[in-house]
Amino acid sequence: MRQSGSSSTHRRRPARRRLLRPSRLHAERRVHATGVLSADGALSGARVRLRLLVAADLDEFVAYRRDVAVAAFQSWTPEFDLADARSLLAAQPAHGILPTEGEWAQLAIDAVQADGEMALVGDVGLCALAGQPDSYEICVTIAAAHQGRGYAREALEVLTDWLVDRAGAHRIIAQLDARNDGMRGLVSALGWRFEGAAVEGDWFKGEWTTLERYAVLSREWRARSRS
Ligand SMILES: CC(C)(COP(=O)(O)OP(=O)(O)OC[C@H]1O[C@@H](n2cnc3c(N)ncnc32)[C@H](O)[C@@H]1OP(=O)(O)O)[C@@H](O)C(=O)NCCC(=O)NCCS
């Protein structure tokens, strides 16, 4: 999918700083009150760990975002640089990993490597959609050297579990360029539902392109987890 962005690197919706609706407020209180996130603010799966991207990640983060293939269907270009990355950090949530309404959080994906150490392998953009309570959009990127190892799938499973079970999410969506077979393979593998396509509805990098949308409702995710 394409992470829409407000900064020079993301075609985000303009930030609309409104008061959180009660449902999200409750969700955030639950998260903080129950301490579901680990003490260092991370979500962990069998091999991956999700946490807020921080300044120490930026060299690696910029390096994989400058990869032509990684950038092809994303809102940034291979010219993505440290200044672009720093502007993302400036918009990170002040508390926890949930962004406020209309904003994106950038979550680092770490994974255990052959030497037993955790290393940054990619990231997930997480947006709290404006105008709809408890609704999120995600965007996943894995560095080319780490693709095809199931990290993206595990990261999205961990994040979706947490959003649904702990953060009170109702619906999560992903939007992708119709040419992006990797992202379609990922959301299809997760069992997310195809919601439709805006055929040649998106002027993107100098041409009309088709955007597909996939989604999962909390009840659908829970039913999948039980089956
Ligand atoms: C999309 C992306 C994150 C997938 O990463 P990945 O490391 O290949 O994903 P995983 O290894 O976790 O694979 C997850 C599933 O997607 C499937 N998949 C991955 N690439 C695929 C492809 N090109 N065609 C079909 N299916 C594919 C895998 O088969 C796997 O399904 P399975 O678990 O049933 O075997 C990666 O290709 C990427 O970073 N692309 C560039 C950035 C981008 O465009 N991101 C999407 C926009 S948000």
The ligand as a Tripos MOL2 file, in Angstrom:
@<TRIPOS>MOLECULE
LIG
   48    50     1     0     0
SMALL
NO_CHARGES

@<TRIPOS>ATOM
      1 C1          5.0600   -5.9580    0.7700 C.3       1 LIG1
      2 C2          6.2640   -6.4360    1.5840 C.3       1 LIG1
      3 C3          6.2820   -5.6950    2.9030 C.3       1 LIG1
      4 C4          6.1350   -7.9450    1.8260 C.3       1 LIG1
      5 O1          7.2890   -8.3170    2.5570 O.3       1 LIG1
      6 P1          7.7980   -9.8210    2.5810 P.3       1 LIG1
      7 O2          9.0150   -9.8500    3.4180 O.co2     1 LIG1
      8 O3          7.8960  -10.3500    1.2060 O.co2     1 LIG1
      9 O4          6.5680  -10.5410    3.2870 O.3       1 LIG1
     10 P2          6.5310  -11.9610    4.0170 P.3       1 LIG1
     11 O5          7.7890  -12.7250    3.7750 O.co2     1 LIG1
     12 O6          6.1150  -11.7260    5.4220 O.co2     1 LIG1
     13 O7          5.3590  -12.6930    3.2190 O.3       1 LIG1
     14 C5          4.0090  -12.5590    3.6020 C.3       1 LIG1
     15 C6          3.1150  -13.2260    2.5810 C.3       1 LIG1
     16 O8          3.0880  -12.4500    1.3770 O.3       1 LIG1
     17 C7          3.3460  -13.2870    0.2660 C.3       1 LIG1
     18 N1          4.0930  -12.5380   -0.7340 N.ar      1 LIG1
     19 C8          5.1770  -11.7770   -0.5140 C.ar      1 LIG1
     20 N2          5.6160  -11.2720   -1.6950 N.ar      1 LIG1
     21 C9          4.7690  -11.7420   -2.6460 C.ar      1 LIG1
     22 C10         4.6860  -11.5670   -4.0560 C.ar      1 LIG1
     23 N3          5.5700  -10.8190   -4.7370 N.pl3     1 LIG1
     24 N4          3.6720  -12.1810   -4.7270 N.ar      1 LIG1
     25 C11         2.7710  -12.9260   -4.0730 C.ar      1 LIG1
     26 N5          2.8000  -13.1360   -2.7290 N.ar      1 LIG1
     27 C12         3.7940  -12.5460   -2.0370 C.ar      1 LIG1
     28 C13         4.1720  -14.4080    0.8110 C.3       1 LIG1
     29 O9          4.0660  -15.5730   -0.0110 O.3       1 LIG1
     30 C14         3.6020  -14.6110    2.1820 C.3       1 LIG1
     31 O10         2.4680  -15.4600    2.1440 O.3       1 LIG1
     32 P3          2.4940  -16.8720    2.9610 P.3       1 LIG1
     33 O11         2.7770  -16.4810    4.4070 O.co2     1 LIG1
     34 O12         1.1380  -17.4330    2.7370 O.co2     1 LIG1
     35 O13         3.6170  -17.6490    2.3490 O.co2     1 LIG1
     36 C15         7.5900   -6.2000    0.7970 C.3       1 LIG1
     37 O14         7.4700   -6.7710   -0.4740 O.3       1 LIG1
     38 C16         7.9900   -4.7490    0.6850 C.2       1 LIG1
     39 O15         8.5380   -4.1540    1.6100 O.2       1 LIG1
     40 N6          7.7660   -4.1450   -0.4940 N.am      1 LIG1
     41 C17         8.2300   -2.7670   -0.7330 C.3       1 LIG1
     42 C18         7.4670   -1.7470    0.0690 C.3       1 LIG1
     43 C19         6.0180   -1.7740   -0.2770 C.2       1 LIG1
     44 O16         5.6000   -1.5770   -1.4150 O.2       1 LIG1
     45 N7          5.2200   -2.0130    0.7520 N.am      1 LIG1
     46 C20         3.8070   -2.0810    0.5890 C.3       1 LIG1
     47 C21         3.2280   -0.7600    0.7320 C.3       1 LIG1
     48 S1          2.6610   -0.5130    2.3740 S.3       1 LIG1
@<TRIPOS>BOND
     1     1     2 1
     2     2     3 1
     3     2     4 1
     4     2    36 1
     5     4     5 1
     6     5     6 1
     7     6     7 2
     8     6     8 1
     9     6     9 1
    10     9    10 1
    11    10    11 2
    12    10    12 1
    13    10    13 1
    14    13    14 1
    15    14    15 1
    16    15    16 1
    17    15    30 1
    18    16    17 1
    19    17    18 1
    20    17    28 1
    21    18    19 ar
    22    18    27 ar
    23    19    20 ar
    24    20    21 ar
    25    21    22 ar
    26    21    27 ar
    27    22    23 1
    28    22    24 ar
    29    24    25 ar
    30    25    26 ar
    31    26    27 ar
    32    28    29 1
    33    28    30 1
    34    30    31 1
    35    31    32 1
    36    32    33 2
    37    32    34 1
    38    32    35 1
    39    36    37 1
    40    36    38 1
    41    38    39 2
    42    38    40 1
    43    40    41 1
    44    41    42 1
    45    42    43 1
    46    43    44 2
    47    43    45 1
    48    45    46 1
    49    46    47 1
    50    47    48 1
@<TRIPOS>SUBSTRUCTURE
     1 LIG1         1 GROUP 0 **** ****
